[in-house]
Amino acid sequence: MSRPSARILTTALLVSTLFSAAAHAAPSAEGIVVYNAQHESLTKSWVEGFTKETGIKVTVRNGSDSEMGNQIVQEGASSPADVFLTENSPAMVLVDNARLLAPVEASTLAQVDPAFRPAQGKWVGIAARSTVFVYNKNRVTQKELPKSLLDLAKPEWKGRWGAAPAGADFQAIVSALLEQKGEAVTLGWLKAMKTNALPYKGNSVVMKAVNASQIDGGVIYHYYYFGDQNKTGENSKNTALHYFKQQDPGAFVSLSGGGVLASSKHKEEAQAFLKWITGKGGQTILKTENSFEYAVGLGTQSNPKLVPLKNLDAPKIDASRLNSRKTVELMTQAGLL
C-alpha cells in the first residue's frame, strides 16, 4: 500500500483544523443560564448586548442576593446555573466560600480596576454603588447632618431616620461596618439602630418616607435618588444626598459581583459573558443607560450625573472578606431581623 502524499496529509490536516475551529467558535444551542440578583433591567440590557454581539443565547432566572446565593449552595455541583450575578458582594462570597466558583479568566480580571476585584480571582466586580444618607432638605440643615454613620446611634437621631434592614443592600453596609470596626462596635450600633431607626421594606420606600417628611433621613444607596430624579422626581424632590466621605463606614462602596460556576457545562460561553459585561460593551451601558450604578472597568466612565468614585473617599475594604452569615447573626441578636 502506498503512503499518502504530503499534499493529501496537509489538506486533511487543514480540513480537520478548520472543522475543529468552527466547532469551537460556534455557540451552543442551549446557551447559558444566569442566576441574576442584579436589577432586572440592567441585566436585560447586558444580555441583549452580549447576545447581539456573540449570538450566544442567555436564559435569566431572577431573584434576590440571598435567595440566589443560597439556592446555588443548596444545588451544589448539580446547579443548572452557569453564571451568578449579584447586587452586593456578600452573596458572592457565600458561594465562593462553598467552593462553587471557577477562576475568572485573567483577561477578564485585567480589564477591571484592581480595587474592584478580589485577590483570589474567583469572581469579579461588575458594577458599584455608594452608601449615602438621604435627608429632607426642609427638615435637616447642613450643620445637623451626621458626620459619621456611627452618629446615627446618638440619642438626637431617635425616631428620625430609617433603613431597610431585611434587604441585601443594607446588610452589605453592615457587613462592611463589621469588617472595618469589628463585632463589638457593630453590635452596639445595631442595638442603637433598633431604638433609633424605623424599618422599611426597600431603599426606595425609605427615600419616599424621607421625601414625605415621615422621617428626616435614611441610609440607602445613591442610585435610588438619581433614578427617581431621572423620571418625575416626585419621590425625591424634597430630598438631597449626604456623602460621608473620610473613609467613614457610611462611605462604603458596595460591589456587585459576577462569577462562573465550577459546575457549568458551558464554561467558555459563561466566561465570555462575564468578560463582555466587564468590558467596554457592558460598562458603557452603565454610563449611557439609566441604572446609575458606577462602572468598574479600567478606562471606563460612569454616568456623568454621579459624584466620581475617586471623590467618594470610601473605606478600603476587601469585598471577599464581607461576612454575610455573621452580619445576619448580629442583626438578629440586635432584634432587627
Summary of the structure (lengths in Angstrom):
residues: 337
radius of gyration: 23.0
end to end distance: 81.5
largest distance: 98.3
contacts: 1150
relative contact order: 0.19
helix: 48%
strand: 16%
